[in-house]
C-alpha cells in the first residue's frame, strides 16, 4: 500500500535582531513638577472648589457661593 507524504511548509525568513545602544547615565533625571490646582473655599458654608491646572482659561476664575465671592485657600 502506498503512503502519502506530507510536504513541509517553508519557514519564513527570520529578520536579524538589531541591538539598541544603551544610553549613558547622565546623572539623575529630573521629574516634571505638576502644577498645583487652584482651590477656592466659601467662608460661609465651607464649600471647596478645585480648578484643574489644565484649564486653559485666560481670565481669572471667580466663583460665587452663598451670595459671596469665594476666596483662594
C-alpha positions as CSV (number, residue, x, y, z in Angstrom):
1,X,0.0,0.0,0.0
2,X,1.3,3.5,-0.9
3,X,1.5,6.2,1.8
4,X,1.2,9.9,1.2
5,X,4.0,12.1,2.3
6,X,3.1,15.4,3.8
7,X,5.0,18.3,2.2
8,X,6.8,20.5,4.8
9,X,5.9,24.2,4.8
10,X,8.6,26.6,4.1
11,X,9.6,28.7,7.1
12,X,9.6,32.4,6.9
13,X,13.0,34.0,7.0
14,X,13.9,35.5,10.4
15,X,14.9,39.1,10.5
16,X,18.3,39.8,12.1
17,X,18.0,41.3,15.5
18,X,19.5,44.8,15.9
19,X,20.6,45.6,19.4
20,X,20.0,49.2,20.5
21,X,22.8,51.0,22.1
22,X,22.5,51.8,25.7
23,X,22.3,55.5,26.6
24,X,25.0,56.5,29.1
25,X,23.6,57.6,32.5
26,X,23.7,61.4,32.7
27,X,23.0,61.6,36.5
28,X,19.6,61.8,38.0
29,X,16.6,62.5,35.7
30,X,14.5,65.5,36.7
31,X,10.8,64.7,37.1
32,X,8.4,67.3,35.7
33,X,6.7,69.2,38.6
34,X,3.0,69.1,38.5
35,X,1.3,72.4,38.8
36,X,-0.9,72.9,41.9
37,X,-4.6,73.2,41.3
38,X,-6.3,76.4,42.4
39,X,-8.6,75.9,45.4
40,X,-11.4,78.2,46.4
41,X,-13.4,78.0,49.6
42,X,-16.7,79.5,50.7
43,X,-16.3,81.3,54.0
44,X,-20.0,80.8,54.9
45,X,-20.7,77.1,54.2
46,X,-17.2,75.7,53.6
47,X,-17.7,74.5,50.0
48,X,-14.4,73.8,48.4
49,X,-13.9,74.2,44.6
50,X,-10.8,72.9,42.8
51,X,-9.8,74.3,39.4
52,X,-7.7,71.8,37.4
53,X,-4.3,73.2,36.3
54,X,-5.0,72.0,32.7
55,X,-7.7,74.7,32.5
56,X,-6.6,77.0,29.6
57,X,-8.8,79.9,30.5
58,X,-7.3,83.4,30.0
59,X,-9.4,85.0,32.6
60,X,-9.3,85.0,36.4
61,X,-11.7,82.4,38.0
62,X,-14.4,83.9,40.2
63,X,-16.9,81.7,42.0
64,X,-19.9,82.9,43.9
65,X,-21.4,80.8,46.7
66,X,-23.9,81.9,49.4
67,X,-24.1,85.3,47.6
68,X,-20.4,86.0,48.4
69,X,-17.3,85.7,46.3
70,X,-15.2,82.6,47.1
71,X,-11.6,83.2,48.2
72,X,-8.5,81.3,47.3
73,X,-7.5,78.9,50.0
